[in-house]
Each structure stands twice: as C-alpha cells, then as structure tokens.
C-alpha cells in the first residue's frame, strides 16, 4: 500500500482536530490555522486524485483492524477525490472573499469560533464524500447540520436567529427520516457497509415481500436528504439563512453544504441500492416532478424579491431543482449532468454571493435594489464578477451554466415521455433566470449620480478581488474545457458502484 | 392476514406511530419547546425500533460474565451501539435547539415562531 492512500483519512482527521485546536487560539491565529489546513487538505486530495486517476480503479481503506463486515471503511474513487479538491478550493475562496465582511459582523472575541465551525464543516463534508459506512454518514450529516447552523447564527441579529431555528427544524426532520430509512435498510440486510448492503439487496430484491420495505426505506432516505438539501417544497428556511448570514457563510452553505447531502444521495443510489433498482423505482419520478416544480417556483420567487441576497438565495432553490430533475431522468447521462451542475452551481453561486457583497459595500451596505443603481461603476470588479455569474446562471455560451443545461437537454433526449416536460421546464426556467439576473445587471450598469455609495477600487480589498478573479477564472475553466471534467465524472460514476 | 401481521409485530407498529407523532409535532407545533419535545419523541421512536430489531427473545446482552457461552446465548450488539450513537447525536442537537430557544426568548419574549416572524417583519430588518 502506498503512502498516498492514507491521505483521505489523514485529511478528515486533520480538519476534525484543527477545529477543537482553534478554540484555544486567538481569532488571527485560528484564521491562519484554518487557511493552512484547507490548502494542505486540498493539496493532499490532489495527490490522491492523481493516484486514483493513474491506477484507474477505486480502493478501499480499512479504518482500524477489523475487515469488511465489521470494521469501518473509506472508499476512494476518482469522483470522490475530485470533489474533495473542488470543495477545498471553493471553501478557501469563499473564506478569503468574505474576510472583511466577517471582521465587520462577527464579534472580535468570537472570531475563532467561526473557524471551528468551518473546520468541522470541512471535516464532515470530506467524511460524507469518502465514507463507505452508512451510519457514519448519518453521524457526519448531523455534524454538518450543527456546524452549518453555527455558521448562520454567528452574525447576531433577530433574522439569523430565526433563520437558524427554521434551518434546524427542517434539517432535523430530514435527518429523522434519513435515520429511519437507514434503520430499515439495516433491518432488511443486516449490514452497515454500503457495498455489503448492496450485495444483500441484490439477493432479496426480486422477492415480492422485500420489494415494499426496500422502496419505503429508499423513499425515506431520498425525502430526508431532499429536505436537507432544500428541494422545492422544503425550501422555506433557505432565503433567510442565506440572505442574512455573513457572506462566507452564505456562499459556503449554498455551494457546499447542500451538495454534500446530494452527493451522499448519489452514493446511496449507486452503491447501496444499486442503479438497476433505482431505474425501475418510482422514487425518481417523484424527484423529477419536485425538481421541475423547484426550477420554476424558485425562479418565480426570485423575481418577486426586492433584496439582492435573498434573490440569489431563491435562485439556489431553482438550481437544486435542476439537480434533482437530472436524478429524475434515471439515466447515467442524467446523473452525469446533475454532477456537472453540482460543480457549475458551486462555482457560480459562491461567485455571486461574494460579488453581491462587493456591490452592497459600494451602496452603503444596503441590499435593496433601488439603492444598487450604478453600483457596477462604483465597484468595477464586483460588477464584472456579478455579470459573469449571472450569465453563467442564465446559461450563456462559454460559461459553466451553459454546459450543464446542454447536458441536461442531451440526457433528456433519449427519454420517451420525460423529454417534453424537461425541455419545457428548461426553457421556462432559462427565461425566468434571464429576467431576474439581467434585471439586476442592467440596474448595476444604469448610471446614478445621486447615489451616495462610496467607490471601491480593485486594490482596496486585495483578498476579495483575488477571490473574485479566481472565481471568474474557475467559471471559464468549467465552461470552456468541460470535456475532461465530464470524462472524470463518467469515470467516477463507473467506479462509485 | 395483514391485521394479524400487524398485531404480531405490534412493537414496530407502536414505534412507527410514535415516529409519526414526533414528526408532526416537530413540523406543525408553533411553540418551540413543544417542537423540541416532538423531536425527542421522533428520535426515541427510532431507537425503540432499532432496539427491537436487535433483540432476540430469551437471549442476554453480550457481556461476558463467568466465561464465554455459545453464540446463541447473546443478542446482536450492533443495534444497541447504534442506539447509543444516536442518543449522543440527539442530545447534542436538543441542547443546540434549547440554547437557540433561550436566545430567541430573551430577544422577543415569546416562544411562538410565527409571532417572532411577524415581529421581525415589523422591525423591518
């Protein structure tokens, strides 16, 4: 066994322990530790990615001394390693992009607590990505929820307190259902490791008395994770949570936390239940319907919104709808498109949140649209970044959103009766996206002499400018050279089962 | 046939009914404390279900007293371990919810979540 194979485990443990370690540090040092750990973990996972890409097959890492049916395991494939690297990059950029905003809104004595939450969040995301044990996944889902709640309420006003309460309530409903689904699965199969459950499921799935319980547990798990990742009817907590927390919290929550749950669902579909059963089950039809409803309703709510942060938050609801619609197609092409959209949405939504904070800074900290007029001239880089993000969300060619929309359309083509609803929903949602994003961009570039907002030059906030530039570059990379990434996703989906 | 099945497995049925009660309380109650009570009922129902599934009639907990007996003397310890882990999770989540409730109560002097939303809107925050 080569040393590189240990790195996923080391990265989980490193981020887990740097959390408590930060509690005894001052805010400044906690920040340094946090940034170093994030970069280090990104680098380590890059090595792992390269290793798995070279060997061309996934490997199982045994935790402790007990072999398969009893011990705990980590399983690493191409997609997992790539996702880990990508999450580290996005999280790092979100953190440096929101640095100034954090110092403004978080009490100075409590700054290190913020970094504890970020470290724990990173740890739980990595564990969700890598783990091969379904109960470990449940425990880390809860850690993820608690640290995300901490990230929301660290900016203290009534709104964030109420938002984190609502977030906790919906999340706990979701994790209750998830736990019950996992208990059913354990009851049916007697196994906790994902690959072993699949073997047992394959043995019993053709027996009529097992069909119903299997579907019930699959339903519980899907609905539980859908609630936690804010699929349409369960999105009520989302606008407040994203709209009023600090910028880095909002960016991390929208682009990473919900994606962690979605990736867990993908793993459960492929590795635990098996794709053949998923294809025939009716659960994916339900996900399809709610995904389409989310695409349209999320955009409609975003159009009515008068607050730029909340508008971006509602747009997240629509984008999560896209991802679930891809699952609902029930083909490998649909899943590929969904995973590509995970990447594209993560890169774009965090860009939009950070750019929006630059825009509101240049408009006297106001988030209402009437005060934002002409902000694109006052803060040039944030204006450009917001435009790039908007074009990507709308699906303009050259940007990442365009590729994911093409992939969704291609995936739908092979389908007999889902092709029409998919195309109609894609068309309507694109128009709605264009309405609210272009409305904002036009407002940003309408000159307004009376506005008293201050001008911010690129060199005034070096770190935020750097983060915005890197986000823009990332968006172009995803949009212009999508072939290798799609190849990685297809290879990873082959390895995941 | 189905009714007989249900009566024979009445423990599981009770666990599911309790889960439903807890779930709907957590979702629908206005009062925050009642919501938290609902959360605990829901979690406990899951643990009841797990513990039932791990128990085999006439066998003991796998704790060795006076030499190891045959495998058939003990129950499966894994569900009990899962219940313990689950209890730890639900205790910490409950503590977090309660502390949030205290914060909200100090600020708004009410436990009604809808009332808090109305006041927030009036504050124009």
Interface residues (C-beta under 8 A of the other chain):
Chain A: X135 X139 X142 X145 X146 X149 X153 X157 X158 X159 X161 X162 X164 X165 X166 X168 X169 X172 X173 X176 X177 X179 X180 X183 X186 X187 X192 X244
Chain B: X19 X22 X23 X26 X27 X32 X35 X39 X42 X43 X46 X49 X50 X53 X78 X79 X82 X85 X86 X89 X92 X93 X96 X97 X100 X101 X103 X104 X107 X108 X113 X116 X117 X119 X120 X123 X125
